[in-house]
Amino acid sequence: MDSSHVTALNAKHEGLDRRLKEEMNRPSPDAAKIQALKKQKLKIKEEIAFH
Protein backbone atom coordinates (compact mmCIF):
# COMPACT_ATOMS: atom_id res chain seq x y z
CA MET A 1 0.00 0.00 0.00
CA ASP A 2 1.09 3.55 -0.60
CA SER A 3 2.92 4.77 2.49
CA SER A 4 1.66 8.33 1.94
CA HIS A 5 -1.88 7.00 2.27
CA VAL A 6 -1.03 5.31 5.57
CA THR A 7 0.72 8.48 6.73
CA ALA A 8 -2.40 10.49 5.89
CA LEU A 9 -4.57 8.00 7.77
CA ASN A 10 -2.29 8.24 10.81
CA ALA A 11 -2.51 12.04 10.72
CA LYS A 12 -6.29 11.89 10.47
CA HIS A 13 -6.40 9.43 13.39
CA GLU A 14 -4.26 11.76 15.52
CA GLY A 15 -6.50 14.71 14.64
CA LEU A 16 -9.58 12.77 15.68
CA ASP A 17 -7.84 11.80 18.91
CA ARG A 18 -7.15 15.47 19.67
CA ARG A 19 -10.76 16.43 18.92
CA LEU A 20 -11.98 13.58 21.14
CA LYS A 21 -9.79 14.68 24.05
CA GLU A 22 -10.90 18.31 23.63
CA GLU A 23 -14.56 17.28 23.65
CA MET A 24 -14.12 15.06 26.72
CA ASN A 25 -12.44 17.91 28.62
CA ARG A 26 -15.27 20.37 27.98
CA PRO A 27 -17.50 21.23 30.94
CA SER A 28 -20.50 19.61 29.22
CA PRO A 29 -19.20 17.02 26.73
CA ASP A 30 -21.54 15.97 23.93
CA ALA A 31 -21.93 12.19 24.26
CA ALA A 32 -23.17 11.80 20.67
CA LYS A 33 -20.18 13.71 19.32
CA ILE A 34 -17.80 11.61 21.43
CA GLN A 35 -19.39 8.41 20.14
CA ALA A 36 -19.13 9.60 16.52
CA LEU A 37 -15.46 10.54 16.94
CA LYS A 38 -14.70 7.15 18.48
CA LYS A 39 -16.38 5.37 15.56
CA GLN A 40 -14.37 7.43 13.06
CA LYS A 41 -11.14 6.66 14.92
CA LEU A 42 -11.91 2.94 14.96
CA LYS A 43 -12.71 2.91 11.23
CA ILE A 44 -9.40 4.60 10.42
CA LYS A 45 -7.48 2.31 12.79
CA GLU A 46 -8.98 -0.74 11.06
CA GLU A 47 -8.05 0.66 7.65
CA ILE A 48 -4.47 1.27 8.81
CA ALA A 49 -4.23 -2.27 10.19
CA PHE A 50 -5.57 -3.68 6.92
CA HIS A 51 -2.71 -2.08 5.00
Predicted model as a PDB file, atoms N, CA, C, CB and O in Angstrom, pLDDT in the B-factor column:
MODEL        1                                                                  
ATOM      1  N   MET A   1       0.844  -1.191   0.000  1.00 51.00           N  
ATOM      2  CA  MET A   1       0.000   0.000   0.000  1.00 51.00           C  
ATOM      3  C   MET A   1       0.875   1.234   0.000  1.00 51.00           C  
ATOM      4  CB  MET A   1      -0.952   0.009   1.214  1.00 51.00           C  
ATOM      5  O   MET A   1       2.007   1.202   0.481  1.00 51.00           O  
ATOM      6  N   ASP A   2       0.371   2.280  -0.518  1.00 75.00           N  
ATOM      7  CA  ASP A   2       1.086   3.549  -0.600  1.00 75.00           C  
ATOM      8  C   ASP A   2       1.324   4.099   0.806  1.00 75.00           C  
ATOM      9  CB  ASP A   2       0.297   4.569  -1.460  1.00 75.00           C  
ATOM     10  O   ASP A   2       0.385   4.324   1.569  1.00 75.00           O  
ATOM     11  N   SER A   3       2.600   4.311   1.130  1.00 89.00           N  
ATOM     12  CA  SER A   3       2.923   4.771   2.486  1.00 89.00           C  
ATOM     13  C   SER A   3       2.379   6.169   2.762  1.00 89.00           C  
ATOM     14  CB  SER A   3       4.431   4.758   2.698  1.00 89.00           C  
ATOM     15  O   SER A   3       2.099   6.503   3.914  1.00 89.00           O  
ATOM     16  N   SER A   4       2.225   6.994   1.721  1.00 94.00           N  
ATOM     17  CA  SER A   4       1.664   8.334   1.943  1.00 94.00           C  
ATOM     18  C   SER A   4       0.200   8.235   2.369  1.00 94.00           C  
ATOM     19  CB  SER A   4       1.791   9.199   0.663  1.00 94.00           C  
ATOM     20  O   SER A   4      -0.295   9.071   3.125  1.00 94.00           O  
ATOM     21  N   HIS A   5      -0.484   7.204   1.875  1.00 93.00           N  
ATOM     22  CA  HIS A   5      -1.881   6.999   2.272  1.00 93.00           C  
ATOM     23  C   HIS A   5      -1.945   6.615   3.754  1.00 93.00           C  
ATOM     24  CB  HIS A   5      -2.551   5.898   1.391  1.00 93.00           C  
ATOM     25  O   HIS A   5      -2.778   7.129   4.499  1.00 93.00           O  
ATOM     26  N   VAL A   6      -1.075   5.726   4.163  1.00 94.00           N  
ATOM     27  CA  VAL A   6      -1.032   5.310   5.567  1.00 94.00           C  
ATOM     28  C   VAL A   6      -0.634   6.491   6.448  1.00 94.00           C  
ATOM     29  CB  VAL A   6      -0.043   4.133   5.763  1.00 94.00           C  
ATOM     30  O   VAL A   6      -1.180   6.666   7.537  1.00 94.00           O  
ATOM     31  N   THR A   7       0.309   7.294   5.983  1.00 95.00           N  
ATOM     32  CA  THR A   7       0.719   8.481   6.726  1.00 95.00           C  
ATOM     33  C   THR A   7      -0.460   9.437   6.892  1.00 95.00           C  
ATOM     34  CB  THR A   7       1.889   9.188   6.016  1.00 95.00           C  
ATOM     35  O   THR A   7      -0.668  10.001   7.966  1.00 95.00           O  
ATOM     36  N   ALA A   8      -1.222   9.611   5.826  1.00 96.00           N  
ATOM     37  CA  ALA A   8      -2.402  10.490   5.889  1.00 96.00           C  
ATOM     38  C   ALA A   8      -3.438   9.929   6.862  1.00 96.00           C  
ATOM     39  CB  ALA A   8      -3.032  10.662   4.483  1.00 96.00           C  
ATOM     40  O   ALA A   8      -4.054  10.679   7.620  1.00 96.00           O  
ATOM     41  N   LEU A   9      -3.625   8.622   6.840  1.00 96.00           N  
ATOM     42  CA  LEU A   9      -4.573   8.000   7.767  1.00 96.00           C  
ATOM     43  C   LEU A   9      -4.118   8.188   9.210  1.00 96.00           C  
ATOM     44  CB  LEU A   9      -4.734   6.501   7.452  1.00 96.00           C  
ATOM     45  O   LEU A   9      -4.933   8.470  10.088  1.00 96.00           O  
ATOM     46  N   ASN A  10      -2.818   8.034   9.458  1.00 96.00           N  
ATOM     47  CA  ASN A  10      -2.293   8.241  10.809  1.00 96.00           C  
ATOM     48  C   ASN A  10      -2.516   9.678  11.265  1.00 96.00           C  
ATOM     49  CB  ASN A  10      -0.797   7.896  10.862  1.00 96.00           C  
ATOM     50  O   ASN A  10      -2.879   9.910  12.418  1.00 96.00           O  
ATOM     51  N   ALA A  11      -2.303  10.641  10.376  1.00 97.00           N  
ATOM     52  CA  ALA A  11      -2.505  12.040  10.720  1.00 97.00           C  
ATOM     53  C   ALA A  11      -3.981  12.309  11.032  1.00 97.00           C  
ATOM     54  CB  ALA A  11      -2.023  12.949   9.576  1.00 97.00           C  
ATOM     55  O   ALA A  11      -4.309  13.038  11.968  1.00 97.00           O  
ATOM     56  N   LYS A  12      -4.847  11.715  10.240  1.00 97.00           N  
ATOM     57  CA  LYS A  12      -6.291  11.887  10.468  1.00 97.00           C  
ATOM     58  C   LYS A  12      -6.688  11.273  11.813  1.00 97.00           C  
ATOM     59  CB  LYS A  12      -7.113  11.238   9.314  1.00 97.00           C  
ATOM     60  O   LYS A  12      -7.487  11.846  12.554  1.00 97.00           O  
ATOM     61  N   HIS A  13      -6.126  10.107  12.119  1.00 97.00           N  
ATOM     62  CA  HIS A  13      -6.404   9.428  13.388  1.00 97.00           C  
ATOM     63  C   HIS A  13      -5.960  10.294  14.565  1.00 97.00           C  
ATOM     64  CB  HIS A  13      -5.695   8.057  13.437  1.00 97.00           C  
ATOM     65  O   HIS A  13      -6.680  10.418  15.557  1.00 97.00           O  
ATOM     66  N   GLU A  14      -4.776  10.890  14.452  1.00 97.00           N  
ATOM     67  CA  GLU A  14      -4.265  11.760  15.518  1.00 97.00           C  
ATOM     68  C   GLU A  14      -5.146  12.998  15.684  1.00 97.00           C  
ATOM     69  CB  GLU A  14      -2.813  12.182  15.218  1.00 97.00           C  
ATOM     70  O   GLU A  14      -5.398  13.438  16.805  1.00 97.00           O  
ATOM     71  N   GLY A  15      -5.609  13.551  14.577  1.00 97.00           N  
ATOM     72  CA  GLY A  15      -6.502  14.708  14.642  1.00 97.00           C  
ATOM     73  C   GLY A  15      -7.810  14.372  15.340  1.00 97.00           C  
ATOM     74  O   GLY A  15      -8.315  15.151  16.148  1.00 97.00           O  
ATOM     75  N   LEU A  16      -8.349  13.207  15.020  1.00 97.00           N  
ATOM     76  CA  LEU A  16      -9.582  12.772  15.679  1.00 97.00           C  
ATOM     77  C   LEU A  16      -9.348  12.552  17.165  1.00 97.00           C  
ATOM     78  CB  LEU A  16     -10.116  11.487  15.034  1.00 97.00           C  
ATOM     79  O   LEU A  16     -10.214  12.851  17.988  1.00 97.00           O  
ATOM     80  N   ASP A  17      -8.176  12.029  17.505  1.00 97.00           N  
ATOM     81  CA  ASP A  17      -7.838  11.804  18.909  1.00 97.00           C  
ATOM     82  C   ASP A  17      -7.788  13.132  19.662  1.00 97.00           C  
ATOM     83  CB  ASP A  17      -6.487  11.065  19.030  1.00 97.00           C  
ATOM     84  O   ASP A  17      -8.280  13.233  20.786  1.00 97.00           O  
ATOM     85  N   ARG A  18      -7.194  14.141  19.042  1.00 98.00           N  
ATOM     86  CA  ARG A  18      -7.146  15.474  19.668  1.00 98.00           C  
ATOM     87  C   ARG A  18      -8.553  16.040  19.861  1.00 98.00           C  
ATOM     88  CB  ARG A  18      -6.301  16.445  18.811  1.00 98.00           C  
ATOM     89  O   ARG A  18      -8.876  16.572  20.923  1.00 98.00           O  
ATOM     90  N   ARG A  19      -9.385  15.921  18.824  1.00 97.00           N  
ATOM     91  CA  ARG A  19     -10.761  16.433  18.924  1.00 97.00           C  
ATOM     92  C   ARG A  19     -11.532  15.701  20.015  1.00 97.00           C  
ATOM     93  CB  ARG A  19     -11.493  16.289  17.575  1.00 97.00           C  
ATOM     94  O   ARG A  19     -12.314  16.308  20.747  1.00 97.00           O  
ATOM     95  N   LEU A  20     -11.305  14.382  20.118  1.00 97.00           N  
ATOM     96  CA  LEU A  20     -11.979  13.581  21.139  1.00 97.00           C  
ATOM     97  C   LEU A  20     -11.564  14.036  22.535  1.00 97.00           C  
ATOM     98  CB  LEU A  20     -11.663  12.084  20.949  1.00 97.00           C  
ATOM     99  O   LEU A  20     -12.413  14.209  23.410  1.00 97.00           O  
ATOM    100  N   LYS A  21     -10.272  14.229  22.745  1.00 97.00           N  
ATOM    101  CA  LYS A  21      -9.788  14.680  24.051  1.00 97.00           C  
ATOM    102  C   LYS A  21     -10.325  16.067  24.391  1.00 97.00           C  
ATOM    103  CB  LYS A  21      -8.256  14.691  24.077  1.00 97.00           C  
ATOM    104  O   LYS A  21     -10.700  16.327  25.534  1.00 97.00           O  
ATOM    105  N   GLU A  22     -10.363  16.962  23.395  1.00 97.00           N  
ATOM    106  CA  GLU A  22     -10.903  18.306  23.628  1.00 97.00           C  
ATOM    107  C   GLU A  22     -12.365  18.232  24.038  1.00 97.00           C  
ATOM    108  CB  GLU A  22     -10.751  19.178  22.370  1.00 97.00           C  
ATOM    109  O   GLU A  22     -12.787  18.912  24.974  1.00 97.00           O  
ATOM    110  N   GLU A  23     -13.136  17.408  23.340  1.00 96.00           N  
ATOM    111  CA  GLU A  23     -14.564  17.278  23.650  1.00 96.00           C  
ATOM    112  C   GLU A  23     -14.768  16.693  25.047  1.00 96.00           C  
ATOM    113  CB  GLU A  23     -15.265  16.395  22.600  1.00 96.00           C  
ATOM    114  O   GLU A  23     -15.652  17.135  25.781  1.00 96.00           O  
ATOM    115  N   MET A  24     -13.963  15.710  25.413  1.00 96.00           N  
ATOM    116  CA  MET A  24     -14.119  15.065  26.721  1.00 96.00           C  
ATOM    117  C   MET A  24     -13.723  16.002  27.863  1.00 96.00           C  
ATOM    118  CB  MET A  24     -13.278  13.786  26.782  1.00 96.00           C  
ATOM    119  O   MET A  24     -14.187  15.834  28.990  1.00 96.00           O  
ATOM    120  N   ASN A  25     -12.875  16.977  27.578  1.00 97.00           N  
ATOM    121  CA  ASN A  25     -12.435  17.910  28.619  1.00 97.00           C  
ATOM    122  C   ASN A  25     -13.330  19.136  28.741  1.00 97.00           C  
ATOM    123  CB  ASN A  25     -11.025  18.351  28.343  1.00 97.00           C  
ATOM    124  O   ASN A  25     -13.109  19.978  29.611  1.00 97.00           O  
ATOM    125  N   ARG A  26     -14.338  19.247  27.880  1.00 95.00           N  
ATOM    126  CA  ARG A  26     -15.267  20.366  27.982  1.00 95.00           C  
ATOM    127  C   ARG A  26     -16.125  20.213  29.238  1.00 95.00           C  
ATOM    128  CB  ARG A  26     -16.160  20.457  26.718  1.00 95.00           C  
ATOM    129  O   ARG A  26     -16.317  19.100  29.729  1.00 95.00           O  
ATOM    130  N   PRO A  27     -16.637  21.323  29.753  1.00 96.00           N  
ATOM    131  CA  PRO A  27     -17.503  21.233  30.944  1.00 96.00           C  
ATOM    132  C   PRO A  27     -18.740  20.364  30.717  1.00 96.00           C  
ATOM    133  CB  PRO A  27     -17.940  22.625  31.370  1.00 96.00           C  
ATOM    134  O   PRO A  27     -19.158  19.638  31.619  1.00 96.00           O  
ATOM    135  N   SER A  28     -19.324  20.431  29.533  1.00 95.00           N  
ATOM    136  CA  SER A  28     -20.497  19.610  29.219  1.00 95.00           C  
ATOM    137  C   SER A  28     -20.247  18.865  27.908  1.00 95.00           C  
ATOM    138  CB  SER A  28     -21.790  20.488  29.119  1.00 95.00           C  
ATOM    139  O   SER A  28     -20.717  19.297  26.856  1.00 95.00           O  
ATOM    140  N   PRO A  29     -19.513  17.752  27.957  1.00 96.00           N  
ATOM    141  CA  PRO A  29     -19.200  17.025  26.728  1.00 96.00           C  
ATOM    142  C   PRO A  29     -20.453  16.474  26.053  1.00 96.00           C  
ATOM    143  CB  PRO A  29     -18.235  15.889  27.025  1.00 96.00           C  
ATOM    144  O   PRO A  29     -21.401  16.057  26.719  1.00 96.00           O  
ATOM    145  N   ASP A  30     -20.441  16.480  24.735  1.00 97.00           N  
ATOM    146  CA  ASP A  30     -21.544  15.966  23.927  1.00 97.00           C  
ATOM    147  C   ASP A  30     -21.309  14.476  23.686  1.00 97.00           C  
ATOM    148  CB  ASP A  30     -21.668  16.744  22.570  1.00 97.00           C  
ATOM    149  O   ASP A  30     -20.417  14.095  22.929  1.00 97.00           O  
ATOM    150  N   ALA A  31     -22.114  13.641  24.335  1.00 97.00           N  
ATOM    151  CA  ALA A  31     -21.929  12.189  24.256  1.00 97.00           C  
ATOM    152  C   ALA A  31     -22.065  11.677  22.822  1.00 97.00           C  
ATOM    153  CB  ALA A  31     -22.941  11.480  25.157  1.00 97.00           C  
ATOM    154  O   ALA A  31     -21.331  10.774  22.419  1.00 97.00           O  
ATOM    155  N   ALA A  32     -22.985  12.237  22.056  1.00 97.00           N  
ATOM    156  CA  ALA A  32     -23.172  11.796  20.673  1.00 97.00           C  
ATOM    157  C   ALA A  32     -21.945  12.137  19.831  1.00 97.00           C  
ATOM    158  CB  ALA A  32     -24.434  12.441  20.063  1.00 97.00           C  
ATOM    159  O   ALA A  32     -21.526  11.346  18.986  1.00 97.00           O  
ATOM    160  N   LYS A  33     -21.377  13.302  20.061  1.00 97.00           N  
ATOM    161  CA  LYS A  33     -20.184  13.706  19.323  1.00 97.00           C  
ATOM    162  C   LYS A  33     -19.001  12.811  19.695  1.00 97.00           C  
ATOM    163  CB  LYS A  33     -19.848  15.186  19.603  1.00 97.00           C  
ATOM    164  O   LYS A  33     -18.222  12.416  18.827  1.00 97.00           O  
ATOM    165  N   ILE A  34     -18.867  12.493  20.974  1.00 97.00           N  
ATOM    166  CA  ILE A  34     -17.797  11.610  21.434  1.00 97.00           C  
ATOM    167  C   ILE A  34     -17.935  10.236  20.781  1.00 97.00           C  
ATOM    168  CB  ILE A  34     -17.820  11.480  22.977  1.00 97.00           C  
ATOM    169  O   ILE A  34     -16.949   9.665  20.314  1.00 97.00           O  
ATOM    170  N   GLN A  35     -19.143   9.714  20.748  1.00 98.00           N  
ATOM    171  CA  GLN A  35     -19.386   8.410  20.141  1.00 98.00           C  
ATOM    172  C   GLN A  35     -19.044   8.431  18.654  1.00 98.00           C  
ATOM    173  CB  GLN A  35     -20.847   7.988  20.343  1.00 98.00           C  
ATOM    174  O   GLN A  35     -18.442   7.484  18.148  1.00 98.00           O  
ATOM    175  N   ALA A  36     -19.418   9.492  17.950  1.00 98.00           N  
ATOM    176  CA  ALA A  36     -19.128   9.603  16.520  1.00 98.00           C  
ATOM    177  C   ALA A  36     -17.621   9.673  16.266  1.00 98.00           C  
ATOM    178  CB  ALA A  36     -19.820  10.840  15.930  1.00 98.00           C  
ATOM    179  O   ALA A  36     -17.114   9.045  15.337  1.00 98.00           O  
ATOM    180  N   LEU A  37     -16.915  10.433  17.090  1.00 97.00           N  
ATOM    181  CA  LEU A  37     -15.462  10.540  16.938  1.00 97.00           C  
ATOM    182  C   LEU A  37     -14.783   9.193  17.186  1.00 97.00           C  
ATOM    183  CB  LEU A  37     -14.900  11.599  17.900  1.00 97.00           C  
ATOM    184  O   LEU A  37     -13.842   8.825  16.484  1.00 97.00           O  
ATOM    185  N   LYS A  38     -15.266   8.468  18.185  1.00 97.00           N  
ATOM    186  CA  LYS A  38     -14.697   7.153  18.481  1.00 97.00           C  
ATOM    187  C   LYS A  38     -14.916   6.187  17.317  1.00 97.00           C  
ATOM    188  CB  LYS A  38     -15.313   6.580  19.765  1.00 97.00           C  
ATOM    189  O   LYS A  38     -14.026   5.405  16.983  1.00 97.00           O  
ATOM    190  N   LYS A  39     -16.095   6.240  16.702  1.00 98.00           N  
ATOM    191  CA  LYS A  39     -16.378   5.372  15.557  1.00 98.00           C  
ATOM    192  C   LYS A  39     -15.462   5.711  14.387  1.00 98.00           C  
ATOM    193  CB  LYS A  39     -17.853   5.501  15.132  1.00 98.00           C  
ATOM    194  O   LYS A  39     -14.953   4.817  13.711  1.00 98.00           O  
ATOM    195  N   GLN A  40     -15.253   7.006  14.150  1.00 98.00           N  
ATOM    196  CA  GLN A  40     -14.370   7.432  13.063  1.00 98.00           C  
ATOM    197  C   GLN A  40     -12.941   6.956  13.315  1.00 98.00           C  
ATOM    198  CB  GLN A  40     -14.403   8.965  12.908  1.00 98.00           C  
ATOM    199  O   GLN A  40     -12.267   6.468  12.408  1.00 98.00           O  
ATOM    200  N   LYS A  41     -12.492   7.106  14.561  1.00 97.00           N  
ATOM    201  CA  LYS A  41     -11.141   6.662  14.916  1.00 97.00           C  
ATOM    202  C   LYS A  41     -10.989   5.159  14.691  1.00 97.00           C  
ATOM    203  CB  LYS A  41     -10.825   7.014  16.382  1.00 97.00           C  
ATOM    204  O   LYS A  41      -9.981   4.714  14.142  1.00 97.00           O  
ATOM    205  N   LEU A  42     -11.975   4.382  15.109  1.00 97.00           N  
ATOM    206  CA  LEU A  42     -11.912   2.939  14.955  1.00 97.00           C  
ATOM    207  C   LEU A  42     -11.873   2.550  13.483  1.00 97.00           C  
ATOM    208  CB  LEU A  42     -13.099   2.280  15.645  1.00 97.00           C  
ATOM    209  O   LEU A  42     -11.110   1.666  13.095  1.00 97.00           O  
ATOM    210  N   LYS A  43     -12.683   3.198  12.670  1.00 97.00           N  
ATOM    211  CA  LYS A  43     -12.711   2.906  11.234  1.00 97.00           C  
ATOM    212  C   LYS A  43     -11.348   3.166  10.602  1.00 97.00           C  
ATOM    213  CB  LYS A  43     -13.790   3.753  10.532  1.00 97.00           C  
ATOM    214  O   LYS A  43     -10.876   2.368   9.792  1.00 97.00           O  
ATOM    215  N   ILE A  44     -10.720   4.264  10.964  1.00 97.00           N  
ATOM    216  CA  ILE A  44      -9.401   4.600  10.425  1.00 97.00           C  
ATOM    217  C   ILE A  44      -8.357   3.609  10.935  1.00 97.00           C  
ATOM    218  CB  ILE A  44      -9.003   6.047  10.809  1.00 97.00           C  
ATOM    219  O   ILE A  44      -7.493   3.165  10.178  1.00 97.00           O  
ATOM    220  N   LYS A  45      -8.439   3.264  12.218  1.00 95.00           N  
ATOM    221  CA  LYS A  45      -7.481   2.314  12.792  1.00 95.00           C  
ATOM    222  C   LYS A  45      -7.576   0.962  12.075  1.00 95.00           C  
ATOM    223  CB  LYS A  45      -7.735   2.137  14.313  1.00 95.00           C  
ATOM    224  O   LYS A  45      -6.554   0.332  11.804  1.00 95.00           O  
ATOM    225  N   GLU A  46      -8.796   0.516  11.770  1.00 96.00           N  
ATOM    226  CA  GLU A  46      -8.980  -0.739  11.063  1.00 96.00           C  
ATOM    227  C   GLU A  46      -8.408  -0.655   9.644  1.00 96.00           C  
ATOM    228  CB  GLU A  46     -10.467  -1.110  11.018  1.00 96.00           C  
ATOM    229  O   GLU A  46      -7.815  -1.617   9.154  1.00 96.00           O  
ATOM    230  N   GLU A  47      -8.583   0.481   8.996  1.00 94.00           N  
ATOM    231  CA  GLU A  47      -8.052   0.656   7.649  1.00 94.00           C  
ATOM    232  C   GLU A  47      -6.516   0.648   7.673  1.00 94.00           C  
ATOM    233  CB  GLU A  47      -8.578   1.972   7.030  1.00 94.00           C  
ATOM    234  O   GLU A  47      -5.885   0.079   6.783  1.00 94.00           O  
ATOM    235  N   ILE A  48      -5.924   1.274   8.682  1.00 93.00           N  
ATOM    236  CA  ILE A  48      -4.466   1.273   8.814  1.00 93.00           C  
ATOM    237  C   ILE A  48      -3.965  -0.152   9.038  1.00 93.00           C  
ATOM    238  CB  ILE A  48      -4.019   2.194   9.977  1.00 93.00           C  
ATOM    239  O   ILE A  48      -2.973  -0.560   8.433  1.00 93.00           O  
ATOM    240  N   ALA A  49      -4.631  -0.903   9.891  1.00 93.00           N  
ATOM    241  CA  ALA A  49      -4.229  -2.273  10.190  1.00 93.00           C  
ATOM    242  C   ALA A  49      -4.367  -3.173   8.963  1.00 93.00           C  
ATOM    243  CB  ALA A  49      -5.064  -2.828  11.345  1.00 93.00           C  
ATOM    244  O   ALA A  49      -3.588  -4.109   8.786  1.00 93.00           O  
ATOM    245  N   PHE A  50      -5.341  -2.894   8.131  1.00 88.00           N  
ATOM    246  CA  PHE A  50      -5.574  -3.684   6.917  1.00 88.00           C  
ATOM    247  C   PHE A  50      -4.432  -3.528   5.928  1.00 88.00           C  
ATOM    248  CB  PHE A  50      -6.890  -3.275   6.257  1.00 88.00           C  
ATOM    249  O   PHE A  50      -4.120  -4.449   5.173  1.00 88.00           O  
ATOM    250  N   HIS A  51      -3.803  -2.343   5.938  1.00 83.00           N  
ATOM    251  CA  HIS A  51      -2.707  -2.079   4.996  1.00 83.00           C  
ATOM    252  C   HIS A  51      -1.434  -2.338   5.704  1.00 83.00           C  
ATOM    253  CB  HIS A  51      -2.739  -0.637   4.440  1.00 83.00           C  
ATOM    254  O   HIS A  51      -0.361  -2.186   5.121  1.00 83.00           O  
TER     255      HIS A  51                                                      
ENDMDL                                                                          
END                                                                             
